[in-house]
Structure formats: C-alpha cells, structure tokens
Amino acid sequence: MKRQILFLAISSIALTGCVPVEKYRAAKMEAESLQEQLGKAQGDVTAANQRADAAQKQLDALNSNGNNAMGLVGNLQSQLAAKQAQLDDLNKRYADAIAKAGSAVALPAPLTNELTALAAANPDTIEFDQARGMVKFRSDVTFGLGDATVQPTAKDVLNKFAAILNSDAAKNYELLVAGHTDSTPVSNPATIKAGHKDNWYLSAHRAISVAEVLIGDKVSAQRIGVVGYADQRPAASNGTEQGRKANRRVEVLITPKQISANAPLSPASTATPAPSKPAPKMDNKDSGSMAPTPTPGPAPANDNK
C-alpha cells in the first residue's frame, strides 16, 4: 500500500512538470529508502516468526520430556516406597528377635552344641551368643581392608557353618544376616571407588557377601534376610580402638521361631536393601566381638576402612 502511494506521488510530480529536478530526486530517494526499510521490516517479521516456531517446538519438547520425567520419578518413588516397606519390616523383625532373645525358646541342644564347638575351634573368626542364637563374624578377619570379599580362612569357617545350618536340627530356622561398622566415616578414595561409598554400603555389602557364601553352600535363599546397619547399632563405645573393633562385625541371627519348610517367607526376608556388592579389595572396616551395652563415643578423623 505504501509503495502504491509513493508511486502515485512520484508519478503525479513527474506529470505536472512543475517540480524542480532536485525535489524529484529527493522524493525518489526517500521512496527508495522507505522501500528498503519495508523490505527489512518484512525480513525481521519472517525471522521473528521462525524464532517463535522454534521456541514453540522447544516448549512442546520440554513439556513432553517433563511428562516422561514425571512418570519416571513417580515410578521410582513407588519402587523406593516398596523397598523401604520391606526394609522396615526386616528391621522390625530383627529388632524383635533381639529383644525377645532372653525369653525365646532356646535353640535345640544339638544345634547349640555344634555352634559352640565351631566357635571354640575358630575363636579368631567367630563368636557364638547362645542366649540370642547369634553367630558373629569378626569383620577384620573375615574381610580385607575396605573390601567386601570374604577371605579364604573365613570362607572355610562359613562352609562349616553352612553345613550346620543345613542339618536336621537347623534346616527350618530363619537366618537374618546383619552387617555393622564402627562410626569412622569412609574417606579412603580407593574404598569409595570400589563402591563402598559410606558405612551403610560397606555394612550391607559385607552382609550380602556372607549370605552369598551360605547360599553357595546350599543354604536356601528363602531362609535368609540381609540388612546393613552401618554404625547405628554399636556393640561397644566407638571412643576406643577396642570398641570400634567390636563394632565391626557381621551377625547371623538364627531366629528361635521355626518356619514351614514349604511356605514362602515374607518378601522382606529375602530383600537386599543395599546396593549391589562390588568386589575389589581396598581398605578395612568391620570386626566382631561380644561387647557390652553400647556407649557411642567420638570417632577418629582417619579412615581405617
């Protein structure tokens, strides 16, 4: 429309023949300038439309990805809630079994005698708490420094322990395997790189290793529950090296309550609520001892994992 007006204006000036040449040239130059500005404005509009289209596509993509991400988050939250429920159930059963140990039905005499003899023959590796029906493996002997792989000597003891658990006297009892550490934080880079990111991971990985050896020796996985407690259930004060050594342990609790040989256990009894166990050897952390009531104390700054 602007171009038509300018054209008519210029044409009328040219037709009258009364306008000086200078004014005609000035009008022509202005018309050309206006036409150039109009072309530039049209180009800007086109570019702006293209940018708007691109932005809309990005927004649509973000919305789509956001919906997918929200769906994934919801799914992961559901899985986490289910795993947490299993862990809570296992923790409760473990705590109940420990609390009731004094009044619970004692383990059969043949089983008690065999476990007592095994502990007496391997005092550097295990201890047997007859009152609780619990076998404790000293982590400083059972595992290498910062590692969750069972040492050959400890594995030999575990093989003998598994044979007892498969005996007629013990084959229908549940087994709860619990890993414990002292309160010294994991800080050795090699230990962390091996997958033992903190005391929770390390305690759980070591409990899983013990369970895997038992399962490899034909102890039914249906009977076994695994949990890692890190430094949350000390057996002694963490203020001394002796106390920290006592707190580094893996306990196998033989629950007094018998289970049906054919009935499946609760899902929590076979849950492994900690991350999968890596194998590399690095530095040290757990060992067991029959220590008295816990009295947590300050932990040293160095990493003894």
PAZAPA-4460 file (N, C-alpha, C; in steps of 0.05 Angstrom, whole numbers, plus 32768, in hexadecimal, padded with zeros to 4 digits):
% residues 305
    n_x    n_y    n_z   ca_x   ca_y   ca_z    c_x    c_y    c_z   seq   type   mol
   8011   7FE8   8000   8000   8000   8000   8011   8019   8000     1      M     A
   8027   8018   8010   8039   802F   8012   8046   8033   7FF7     2      K     A
   804E   801D   7FEA   805C   8020   7FD1   8049   802C   7FBB     3      R     A
   8030   8025   7FBC   801D   8030   7FA9   801A   804E   7FAD     4      Q     A
   8018   8056   7FC6   8015   8073   7FCC   802D   8082   7FC2     5      I     A
   8045   8077   7FC8   805E   8085   7FC0   8060   8087   7FA2     6      L     A
   8058   8071   7F94   8059   8070   7F77   8047   8086   7F6B     7      F     A
   802F   8088   7F76   801C   809C   7F6C   8026   80B8   7F71     8      L     A
   8032   80BC   7F89   803D   80D6   7F90   8053   80DE   7F7C     9      A     A
   8065   80CB   7F77   807B   80D1   7F66   8071   80D5   7F49    10      I     A
   805E   80C5   7F41   8053   80C7   7F26   8045   80E2   7F22    11      S     A
   8036   80EB   7F36   8028   8104   7F33   803B   811B   7F31    12      S     A
   8051   8118   7F41   8065   812E   7F3F   8072   812F   7F24    13      I     A
   8078   8117   7F1A   8085   8115   7EFF   8072   8120   7EEA    14      A     A
   8059   811A   7EEC   8045   8122   7ED7   8041   8140   7ED7    15      L     A
   8042   814D   7EEE   803C   816A   7EEE   8051   817A   7EE0    16      T     A
   806A   816F   7EE2   8080   817D   7ED5   8087   8197   7EE2    17      G     A
   807B   819C   7EFA   807F   81B5   7F07   8092   81B3   7F1E    18      C     A
   809A   819A   7F25   80AB   8196   7F3C   80C8   8197   7F34    19      V     A
   80D9   81A5   7F43   80F5   81A6   7F3C   8102   818A   7F3D    20      P     A
   8117   8186   7F2E   8124   816C   7F2C   812E   8163   7F47    21      V     A
   8138   8176   7F58   8143   816F   7F72   812E   8163   7F84    22      E     A
   8116   816F   7F83   8100   8164   7F94   80F8   8148   7F8B    23      K     A
   80F8   8145   7F70   80F1   812B   7F65   8105   8115   7F6E    24      Y     A
   811E   811C   7F6D   8133   8109   7F75   8131   8103   7F93    25      R     A
   812B   8117   7FA3   8129   8113   7FC0   8111   8101   7FC6    26      A     A
   80FB   8106   7FB8   80E4   80F5   7FBD   80E9   80D8   7FB5    27      A     A
   80F8   80D6   7F9F   80FE   80BA   7F96   8110   80AC   7FAA    28      K     A
   8124   80BA   7FB4   8136   80AE   7FC8   8127   80A7   7FE1    29      M     A
   8115   80B8   7FEA   8105   80B1   8002   80F4   8099   7FFD    30      E     A
   80E8   8097   7FE4   80D8   8080   7FDE   80E8   8066   7FDF    31      A     A
   8100   8068   7FD4   8112   8050   7FD4   811A   8049   7FF0    32      E     A
   811F   805D   8001   8126   8058   801D   810F   804A   802B    33      S     A
   80F7   8055   8027   80E0   8049   8034   80DB   802C   802A    34      L     A
   80E0   8027   8011   80DD   800C   8006   80F1   7FFA   8013    35      Q     A
   810A   8003   8016   811F   7FF3   8023   8117   7FED   8040    36      E     A
   810D   8001   804E   8105   7FFC   806A   80EE   7FE8   806C    37      Q     A
   80DB   7FEB   8058   80C5   7FD8   8058   80CF   7FBB   8053    38      L     A
   80E2   7FB8   8041   80ED   7F9D   803C   80FB   7F92   8055    39      G     A
   810A   7FA4   8062   8117   7F9B   807B   8103   7F93   8090    40      K     A
   80EE   7FA3   8093   80D9   7F9D   80A7   80CC   7F82   80A1    41      A     A
   80C7   7F7D   8087   80BB   7F64   8080   80CE   7F4C   8086    42      Q     A
   80E8   7F51   8081   80FB   7F3C   8089   80FC   7F37   80A6    43      G     A
   80FA   7F4D   80B6   80FA   7F4A   80D3   80E2   7F3A   80DC    44      D     A
   80CB   7F40   80D0   80B2   7F32   80D7   80B5   7F14   80D2    45      V     A
   80C0   7F0D   80BA   80C4   7EF1   80B3   80D7   7EE3   80C7    46      T     A
   80ED   7EF1   80CE   8100   7EE5   80E1   80F3   7EE1   80FC    47      A     A
   80E3   7EF5   8105   80D5   7EF3   811E   80C2   7EDC   811F    48      A     A
   80B4   7ED8   8108   80A1   7EC2   8107   80B0   7EA7   8108    49      N     A
   80C7   7EA6   80FB   80D7   7E8D   80FC   80E0   7E87   8119    50      Q     A
   80E9   7E9D   8126   80F2   7E99   8142   80DB   7E90   8154    51      R     A
   80C4   7E9B   814F   80AC   7E94   815F   80A5   7E77   815A    52      A     A
   80A7   7E6E   8141   80A1   7E52   813B   80B5   7E40   8149    53      D     A
   80CF   7E47   8148   80E4   7E37   8155   80DF   7E36   8173    54      A     A
   80D8   7E4D   817F   80D3   7E4E   819C   80BB   7E3C   81A3    55      A     A
   80A7   7E3C   8192   808F   7E2C   8198   8097   7E0E   8197    56      Q     A
   80A7   7E07   8183   80B0   7DEB   8181   80C0   7DE3   819A    57      K     A
   80D2   7DF4   81A3   80E1   7DEE   81BB   80CF   7DEB   81D3    58      Q     A
   80BB   7DFD   81D5   80A8   7DFC   81EB   8099   7DE2   81EB    59      L     A
   8090   7DDA   81D3   8082   7DC1   81D0   8093   7DA9   81D8    60      D     A
   80AD   7DAA   81D0   80BF   7D95   81D7   80C4   7D94   81F5    61      A     A
   80C7   7DAB   8202   80CB   7DAC   821F   80B3   7DA1   822D    62      L     A
   809B   7DA9   8224   8083   7D9F   8230   8081   7D80   822E    63      N     A
   8088   7D76   8217   8088   7D59   8213   809C   7D4B   8225    64      S     A
   80B5   7D56   8225   80C9   7D4A   8236   80C2   7D4D   8254    65      N     A
   80B5   7D63   825A   80AD   7D67   8276   8099   7D53   827F    66      G     A
   8086   7D4D   826D   8072   7D38   8274   807F   7D1D   8277    67      N     A
   8093   7D17   8265   80A1   7CFE   8267   80B1   7CFC   8281    68      N     A
   80BE   7D13   8287   80CF   7D13   82A0   80BD   7D10   82B9    69      A     A
   80A6   7D1D   82B9   8094   7D1B   82D0   808A   7CFE   82D3    70      M     A
   8085   7CF1   82BC   807D   7CD6   82BD   8093   7CC4   82C8    71      G     A
   80AC   7CC9   82C0   80C2   7CB9   82CA   80C7   7CBE   82E7    72      L     A
   80C5   7CD7   82F0   80C8   7CDE   830C   80B3   7CCF   831D    73      V     A
   809A   7CD0   8313   8085   7CC3   8321   8089   7CA5   8324    74      G     A
   8093   7C99   830E   8099   7C7C   830F   80AF   7C76   8323    75      N     A
   80C5   7C86   8322   80DB   7C82   8335   80D2   7C86   8352    76      L     A
   80C1   7C99   8356   80B7   7C9E   8371   80A7   7C86   837B    77      Q     A
   8097   7C7A   836A   8088   7C63   8371   809A   7C4B   8378    78      S     A
   80AF   7C47   8368   80C2   7C32   836D   80D0   7C37   8387    79      Q     A
   80D8   7C50   838C   80E6   7C56   83A5   80D5   7C51   83BD    80      L     A
   80BB   7C59   83BB   80A8   7C54   83D1   80A6   7C37   83D7    81      A     A
   80A4   7C26   83C2   80A2   7C09   83C6   80BB   7BFE   83D3    82      A     A
   80D2   7C07   83CA   80EB   7BFD   83D6   80EE   7C06   83F3    83      K     A
   80E5   7C1F   83F9   80E7   7C29   8414   80D4   7C19   8427    84      Q     A
   80BD   7C12   841C   80AA   7C02   842C   80B6   7BE7   8433    85      A     A
   80C4   7BDB   841F   80D1   7BC1   8424   80E7   7BC4   8439    86      Q     A
   80F7   7BDA   8436   810D   7BDF   8449   8102   7BE4   8465    87      L     A
   80ED   7BF3   8468   80E1   7BF9   8482   80D7   7BDF   848F    88      D     A
   80CB   7BCE   847F   80C1   7BB4   8489   80D8   7BA3   8493    89      D     A
   80ED   7BA2   8483   8104   7B92   848B   8112   7B9D   84A4    90      L     A
   8114   7BB8   84A6   8120   7BC4   84BD   810F   7BBE   84D6    91      N     A
   80F5   7BBF   84D4   80E4   7BB9   84EA   80E7   7B9D   84F4    92      K     A
   80E7   7B8A   84E1   80EA   7B6E   84E8   8105   7B69   84F5    93      R     A
   811A   7B76   84EB   8134   7B73   84F7   8135   7B7D   8514    94      Y     A
   812A   7B95   8517   8129   7BA2   8532   8118   7B91   8545    95      A     A
   8101   7B87   853B   80F0   7B77   854D   80FE   7B5D   8555    96      D     A
   810D   7B51   8542   811B   7B38   8549   8130   7B3D   855E    97      A     A
   813F   7B54   855B   8153   7B5A   856F   8147   7B60   858A    98      I     A
   8131   7B70   858A   8124   7B78   85A3   8118   7B60   85B2    99      A     A
   810F   7B4C   85A3   8102   7B35   85AF   8115   7B1D   85B5   100      K     A
   812E   7B22   85AF   8141   7B0B   85B1   8142   7AFF   85CD   101      A     A
   8140   7B10   85E1   8141   7B05   85FC   812A   7AF3   8604   102      G     A
   8113   7AF8   85F8   80FB   7AE8   8600   80F3   7AD4   85EA   103      S     A
   8102   7AD4   85D3   80FB   7AC3   85BD   8102   7AA6   85C3   104      A     A
   80F6   7A95   85B3   80FC   7A78   85B5   8119   7A74   85AC   105      V     A
   8128   7A65   85BC   8144   7A61   85B6   8147   7A50   859D   106      A     A
   815E   7A53   8590   8164   7A43   8579   8167   7A26   8582   107      L     A
   8162   7A12   8571   8165   79F6   8579   8181   79F1   8583   108      P     A
   8184   79DF   8596   819E   79D9   85A2   81B2   79D0   858D   109      A     A
   81AB   79BE   857A   81BF   79B6   8566   81CA   79CE   8556   110      P     A
   81B8   79E1   854F   81C0   79F8   8540   81D2   7A0A   8551   111      L     A
   81CA   7A0F   856A   81DA   7A1F   857C   81F6   7A13   8580   112      T     A
   81F7   79FA   8583   8211   79EC   8588   8223   79EF   856F   113      N     A
   8217   79EC   8557   8228   79EE   853F   8232   7A0A   853B   114      E     A
   8222   7A1E   8540   822A   7A3A   853D   823F   7A41   8552   115      L     A
   823B   7A37   856A   824F   7A3C   857F   826A   7A31   8578   116      T     A
   8269   7A18   856D   8282   7A0B   8565   8290   7A1A   854E   117      A     A
   8280   7A23   853B   828B   7A32   8524   8298   7A4C   852D   118      L     A
   828C   7A5A   8540   8297   7A73   854A   82B1   7A6D   855A   119      A     A
   82B0   7A58   8569   82C8   7A51   857A   82DF   7A4A   8568   120      A     A
   82DA   7A3E   8551   82EF   7A36   853F   82F9   7A4D   852D   121      A     A
   82EA   7A63   852C   82F2   7A79   851B   82EE   7A94   852A   122      N     A
   82FB   7A97   8541   82F6   7AAF   8552   82FF   7AC9   8546   123      P     A
   8311   7AC8   8533   831A   7AE1   8526   8307   7AEB   8511   124      D     A
   82F4   7AD9   8508   82E2   7AE0   84F2   82C6   7AE5   84FB   125      T     A
   82BC   7AD4   850D   829F   7AD6   8515   829C   7AD4   8533   126      I     A
   8285   7ADD   853C   827B   7AD9   8558   825E   7AD0   8556   127      E     A
   8256   7AC0   8569   823A   7AB6   856A   822D   7AC0   8584   128      F     A
   8217   7ACF   8581   8208   7AD9   8597   81F0   7AC5   859B   129      D     A
   81F3   7AB3   85AE   81DF   7A9E   85B1   81C4   7AA9   85B9   130      Q     A
   81C4   7ABE   85CA   81AB   7AC9   85D4   819A   7AD5   85BD   131      A     A
   81A7   7AE0   85AA   8199   7AED   8593   8198   7ADC   857A   132      R     A
   81A6   7AC6   857A   81A7   7AB5   8562   81B4   7AC4   854C   133      G     A
   81CA   7AD1   8552   81D7   7AE3   853E   81F5   7ADB   853B   134      M     A
   81FD   7ADA   8522   821A   7AD6   851C   8225   7AF0   8511   135      V     A
   823B   7AF9   851C   8247   7B12   8514   8262   7B0D   8506   136      K     A
   8264   7B18   84EE   827D   7B16   84DF   828D   7B2F   84E2   137      F     A
   82A6   7B2D   84EA   82B7   7B44   84ED   82BF   7B4F   84D1   138      R     A
   82B7   7B67   84CB   82BC   7B72   84B0   82D9   7B76   84AA   139      S     A
   82E9   7B7D   84BE   8306   7B81   84B9   8314   7B68   84B0   140      D     A
   8308   7B51   84B7   8313   7B37   84AE   8305   7B2D   8496   141      V     A
   82EB   7B32   8494   82DA   7B27   847F   82DF   7B35   8464   142      T     A
   82E7   7B4F   8465   82EA   7B5F   844D   8305   7B6D   844D   143      F     A
   830E   7B75   8435   8326   7B85   8433   831F   7BA2   8438   144      G     A
   8334   7BB3   8437   8330   7BD0   843C   831E   7BDC   8427   145      L     A
   8308   7BE8   8431   82F6   7BF6   841F   82E9   7BE4   840B   146      G     A
   82E8   7BCA   8410   82DE   7BB7   83FC   82C6   7BA8   8406   147      D     A
   82B6   7B9D   83F4   829F   7B8D   83FC   82A1   7B71   83F1   148      A     A
   82B9   7B69   83EA   82BD   7B4D   83E1   82C6   7B3C   83F8   149      T     A
   82B9   7B25   83FC   82BF   7B14   8413   82DB   7B08   840F   150      V     A
   82EB   7B0A   8424   8306   7AFF   8423   8305   7AE0   8424   151      Q     A
   8319   7AD2   8418   8319   7AB5   8417   8315   7AA8   8432   152      P     A
   8323   7AB1   8447   8321   7AA5   8461   8304   7AA7   846C   153      T     A
   82F9   7ABF   8469   82DD   7AC3   8473   82CA   7AB3   8462   154      A     A
   82CF   7AB0   8448   82BE   7AA1   8437   82BD   7A83   843F   155      K     A
   82D4   7A79   8448   82D5   7A5D   8451   82C3   7A5A   846A   156      D     A
   82C3   7A6E   847C   82B2   7A6D   8494   8295   7A6F   848B   157      V     A
   828F   7A80   8478   8274   7A83   846E   826A   7A69   8461   158      L     A
   827B   7A5B   8454   8273   7A41   8448   826B   7A2E   845E   159      N     A
   8279   7A2E   8474   8272   7A1C   848A   8258   7A25   8498   160      K     A
   8255   7A40   8499   823D   7A4B   84A5   8225   7A44   8494   161      F     A
   8228   7A45   8479   8212   7A3E   8467   820A   7A21   846B   162      A     A
   821E   7A0F   846F   8218   79F3   8473   8207   79EF   848C   163      A     A
   820C   79FF   84A1   81FC   79FD   84B9   81E0   7A07   84B4   164      I     A
   81DE   7A1E   84A5   81C4   7A29   849F   81B2   7A17   848E   165      L     A
   81BF   7A05   847F   81B1   79F2   846E   81AA   79D8   847C   166      N     A
   81B2   79D6   8495   81AD   79BE   84A4   818F   79BD   84AC   167      S     A
   8186   79A5   84B4   816A   79A1   84BB   8162   79B4   84D2   168      D     A
   8175   79B9   84E4   816F   79CA   84FC   816A   79E7   84F5   169      A     A
   8175   79F0   84DE   8174   7A0D   84D8   8166   7A14   84BD   170      A     A
   8160   7A00   84AD   8158   7A06   8492   813E   7A15   848F   171      K     A
   812E   7A16   84A4   8114   7A25   84A2   8114   7A3F   84B1   172      N     A
   812C   7A4A   84B7   812E   7A63   84C5   8135   7A7A   84B2   173      Y     A
   812A   7A91   84B7   8131   7AA9   84A8   814C   7AB4   84AF   174      E     A
   8159   7AC1   849C   8173   7ACD   84A1   8173   7AEA   8499   175      L     A
   817A   7AFC   84AB   817B   7B18   84A5   8199   7B21   84A6   176      L     A
   81A4   7B29   848F   81C0   7B31   848E   81C2   7B4F   848F   177      V     A
   81CF   7B5A   84A3   81D1   7B77   84A7   81EE   7B80   84A8   178      A     A
   81F4   7B94   8497   820F   7BA0   8497   8210   7BB9   84A8   179      G     A
   8226   7BBC   84B7   8229   7BD4   84C8   8246   7BDF   84C4   180      H     A
   8249   7BF9   84C9   8263   7C06   84C8   8267   7C16   84E1   181      T     A
   8280   7C21   84E4   8284   7C35   84F9   827B   7C50   84EE   182      D     A
   827F   7C66   84FC   8275   7C80   84F5   8288   7C90   84E4   183      S     A
   82A0   7C85   84DE   82B3   7C94   84CE   82A9   7C96   84B1   184      T     A
   82A6   7CAF   84A7   829B   7CB2   848B   82AE   7CA6   8477   185      P     A
   82A3   7C9C   8461   82B3   7C92   844B   82BE   7CAB   843C   186      V     A
   82D9   7CAC   8439   82E5   7CC3   842C   82FA   7CBB   8418   187      S     A
   8303   7CA2   841A   8318   7C99   8407   830D   7C98   83EB   188      N     A
   831A   7CA7   83D8   830F   7CA8   83BC   830E   7C8D   83AF   189      P     A
   8321   7C7B   83B6   8320   7C60   83AB   8308   7C50   83B4   190      A     A
   8301   7C54   83CD   82E9   7C46   83D8   82D0   7C50   83CA   191      T     A
   82CE   7C6A   83C7   82B6   7C76   83BB   82B5   7C6E   839D   192      I     A
   82CC   7C6E   8390   82CC   7C66   8374   82C3   7C49   8370   193      K     A
   82C9   7C38   8384   82C1   7C1C   8383   82A3   7C18   8386   194      A     A
   8294   7C2E   838D   8277   7C2C   8390   826E   7C2E   83AD   195      G     A
   8280   7C2E   83C0   8279   7C30   83DC   8278   7C4E   83E4   196      H     A
   8263   7C5C   83DB   8263   7C79   83DD   8262   7C84   83F9   197      K     A
   8256   7C75   840B   8255   7C7D   8427   8251   7C64   8438   198      D     A
   824C   7C68   8452   824A   7C51   8464   8231   7C40   845E   199      N     A
   821C   7C4D   8453   8204   7C3E   844C   820A   7C2A   8436   200      W     A
   8218   7C33   8421   821F   7C22   840B   8231   7C0B   8414   201      Y     A
   8246   7C13   8423   825A   7BFF   842C   824D   7BE9   843D   202      L     A
   823C   7BF1   8450   8230   7BDD   8462   821D   7BCB   8452   203      S     A
   820E   7BD6   8440   81FC   7BC7   8430   820A   7BB4   841D   204      A     A
   821F   7BBE   8410   822F   7BAD   83FD   823B   7B95   840B   205      H     A
   8245   7B99   8423   8251   7B83   8432   823C   7B6F   843B   206      R     A
   8225   7B78   8443   820F   7B66   844A   8206   7B55   8432   207      A     A
   8205   7B63   841B   81FD   7B55   8402   8212   7B3F   83FB   208      I     A
   822C   7B45   83FF   8241   7B32   83F9   823E   7B19   840A   209      S     A
   8239   7B1D   8424   8235   7B06   8436   821D   7AF5   842D   210      V     A
   8207   7B03   8426   81EF   7AF5   841D   81F4   7AE5   8404   211      A     A
   8204   7AF1   83F2   820A   7AE4   83D8   821A   7ACA   83DC   212      E     A
   822D   7ACB   83EF   823C   7AB3   83F5   822A   7A9D   8400   213      V     A
   8218   7AA4   8412   8205   7A91   841D   81F3   7A85   8407   214      L     A
   81E9   7A96   83F6   81D8   7A8D   83E0   81E8   7A7B   83CD   215      I     A
   8201   7A81   83C9   8213   7A71   83B8   8217   7A55   83C4   216      G     A
   8214   7A54   83DF   8217   7A3A   83ED   81FC   7A2D   83F2   217      D     A
   81E8   7A33   83E1   81CE   7A26   83E1   81BB   7A2E   83F8   218      K     A
   81C2   7A44   8406   81AE   7A4E   8419   8199   7A5D   8409   219      V     A
   8180   7A56   840C   816B   7A61   83FC   8169   7A80   83FE   220      S     A
   8169   7A8D   83E7   8166   7AAB   83E8   814C   7AB3   83F4   221      A     A
   8138   7AA1   83F4   811E   7AA7   83FF   811F   7AAB   841D   222      Q     A
   8134   7AA1   8429   8137   7AA3   8446   8146   7ABC   844E   223      R     A
   8152   7ACA   843B   8166   7ADF   8442   815B   7AFB   843D   224      I     A
   815F   7B0C   8450   815A   7B29   844D   8174   7B38   8451   225      G     A
   8178   7B4E   8443   8192   7B5D   8444   818C   7B7A   844A   226      V     A
   819C   7B86   845B   8199   7BA3   8461   81B4   7BAE   846A   227      V     A
   81B7   7BC8   8464   81CF   7BD6   846E   81C7   7BED   8481   228      G     A
   81D4   7BED   8498   81CD   7C01   84AD   81E2   7C17   84B0   229      Y     A
   81F8   7C16   84A0   820D   7C2A   84A2   8217   7C2B   84BF   230      A     A
   8217   7C43   84CB   8221   7C47   84E7   820A   7C4C   84FA   231      D     A
   81F1   7C46   84F1   81D9   7C4E   8501   81D4   7C3B   8518   232      Q     A
   81E0   7C24   851A   81DB   7C11   8530   81F6   7C08   853B   233      R     A
   8205   7C1A   8548   821F   7C12   8553   821C   7BFE   8569   234      P     A
   8230   7BEC   856B   8232   7BD9   8581   8243   7BE3   8598   235      A     A
   8253   7BF8   8592   8264   7C03   85A6   8269   7C20   859F   236      A     A
   8278   7C2E   85B0   827F   7C4A   85AB   8291   7C4D   8593   237      S     A
   828B   7C61   8583   829C   7C67   856C   82B3   7C7A   8575   238      N     A
   82B6   7C7F   858F   82CA   7C91   8598   82E5   7C84   859B   239      G     A
   82E7   7C6A   8599   8300   7C5B   859B   8303   7C49   8583   240      T     A
   831C   7C42   857D   8321   7C2F   8567   8315   7C14   856C   241      E     A
   8316   7C0B   8585   830B   7BF1   858C   82EC   7BF2   8588   242      Q     A
   82E0   7C08   858F   82C3   7C0A   858B   82BC   7C0B   856E   243      G     A
   82CB   7C1A   855E   82C6   7C1B   8541   82C9   7C00   8534   244      R     A
   82DD   7BF1   853E   82E2   7BD6   8533   82CA   7BC4   8539   245      K     A
   82BF   7BC7   8551   82A7   7BB7   8559   828F   7BBE   8548   246      A     A
   828E   7BD7   853F   8276   7BE0   8530   8278   7BD7   8512   247      N     A
   828F   7BD1   8509   8292   7BC8   84ED   828D   7BAA   84ED   248      R     A
   8275   7BA2   84E3   826D   7B86   84E5   8257   7B80   84D1   249      R     A
   8253   7B67   84CB   823C   7B5D   84BD   822E   7B48   84CE   250      V     A
   8215   7B4C   84D5   8206   7B3A   84E6   81F3   7B29   84D6   251      E     A
   81F2   7B10   84DD   81DE   7AFE   84D1   81CC   7AF4   84E8   252      V     A
   81B4   7AFF   84E8   81A1   7AF8   84FD   8190   7AE0   84F4   253      L     A
   8190   7ACB   8503   8180   7AB3   84FE   8167   7AB7   850F   254      I     A
   8151   7ABF   8502   8139   7AC7   8511   812C   7AAF   851E   255      T     A
   8124   7AB2   8537   8118   7A9C   8546   80FF   7A91   853A   256      P     A
   80F1   7AA1   852B   80D7   7A98   851F   80DD   7A88   8507   257      K     A
   80D2   7A6F   8506   80D5   7A5E   84EF   80C2   7A66   84D9   258      Q     A
   80C9   7A61   84C0   80B8   7A67   84AA   80B1   7A4D   849B   259      I     A
   809C   7A4E   848D   8094   7A36   847D   80A8   7A32   8467   260      S     A
   80B0   7A19   8463   80C4   7A13   844F   80BA   7A18   8433   261      A     A
   809F   7A19   842F   8094   7A1D   8415   8088   7A39   8411   262      N     A
   8080   7A46   8426   8073   7A61   8424   8088   7A76   841D   263      A     A
   8082   7A87   8409   8094   7A9D   8402   8096   7AB1   8418   264      P     A
   80AD   7ABD   841B   80B0   7AD2   842F   80A5   7AEC   8425   265      L     A
   80A3   7AFF   8438   809B   7B1A   8431   80B0   7B26   841D   266      S     A
   80A8   7B37   840A   80BB   7B42   83F8   80D2   7B4F   8406   267      P     A
   80CD   7B5B   841D   80E3   7B69   842B   80F9   7B56   8433   268      A     A
   80F3   7B3C   8437   8108   7B2A   8440   811C   7B24   842B   269      S     A
   8116   7B29   8412   8129   7B25   83FC   8131   7B40   83F0   270      T     A
   8129   7B56   83FC   8130   7B70   83F0   814D   7B75   83F5   271      A     A
   815A   7B84   83E3   8175   7B8D   83E7   8175   7BAB   83E3   272      T     A
   816E   7BBB   83F8   8168   7BD7   83F5   8180   7BE8   83EF   273      P     A
   8198   7BDD   83ED   81AF   7BED   83E7   81B8   7BE9   83CA   274      A     A
   81CA   7BFB   83C0   81D3   7BF9   83A5   81E1   7BDF   839F   275      P     A
   81E3   7BD7   8385   81F0   7BBE   837E   820D   7BBF   8386   276      S     A
   8218   7BA8   838E   8232   7BA6   839A   8249   7BA6   8385   277      K     A
   825A   7BBA   8386   8272   7BB9   8374   8288   7BA8   8381   278      P     A
   829C   7B9F   8372   82AF   7B8C   837C   82CA   7B97   8384   279      A     A
   82D4   7BAD   8377   82F1   7BB4   837B   82F9   7BB8   8398   280      P     A
   8312   7BB1   839F   831C   7BB4   83B9   8329   7BCF   83BD   281      K     A
   8323   7BDD   83D2   8330   7BF6   83D7   8339   7BF8   83F5   282      M     A
   8329   7C07   8406   8331   7C0A   8422   831D   7BFF   8435   283      D     A
   8321   7BFF   8450   8311   7BEE   8463   82FD   7BFC   8474   284      N     A
   82E9   7BEB   847F   82D5   7BF8   8490   82C6   7BE7   84A4   285      K     A
   82C1   7BCE   84A4   82AF   7BC1   84B7   82BC   7BAA   84C6   286      D     A
   82B6   7BA7   84DF   82BF   7B8F   84ED   82AD   7B8B   8505   287      S     A
   82A9   7B72   850E   8295   7B6D   8523   82A1   7B65   853D   288      G     A
   8293   7B6C   8553   829A   7B62   856D   8281   7B64   857F   289      S     A
   8280   7B54   8593   8269   7B53   85A5   826C   7B69   85B9   290      M     A
   8266   7B81   85B2   826A   7B98   85C4   8251   7B9F   85D3   291      A     A
   8253   7BAE   85EA   823B   7BB5   85FA   822A   7BCB   85ED   292      P     A
   8219   7BD6   85FE   8206   7BEB   85F5   8214   7C02   85E6   293      T     A
   8209   7C0B   85CF   8217   7C20   85C0   8218   7C3A   85CE   294      P     A
   8230   7C47   85CB   8234   7C62   85D5   8243   7C71   85C0   295      T     A
   8235   7C7C   85AC   8243   7C89   8595   8255   7C9F   859E   296      P     A
   826C   7CA2   8592   827E   7CB7   8598   8288   7CC4   857F   297      G     A
   8299   7CD7   8580   82A3   7CE5   8568   82B5   7CD3   8557   298      P     A
   82B3   7CD6   853E   82C3   7CC6   852C   82DB   7CD5   8522   299      A     A
   82F2   7CC8   851E   830A   7CD5   8514   8306   7CDF   84F7   300      P     A
   8316   7CF3   84EF   8312   7CFF   84D5   831D   7CED   84BF   301      A     A
   8330   7CDB   84C5   833C   7CCB   84AF   8329   7CB6   84A5   302      N     A
   832E   7CAC   848D   831D   7C97   8481   832B   7C7C   8485   303      D     A
   831F   7C6B   8495   832B   7C51   849A   831B   7C3B   848C   304      N     A
   830C   7C43   8477   82FA   7C2F   846A   830B   7C1A   845C   305      K     A
***
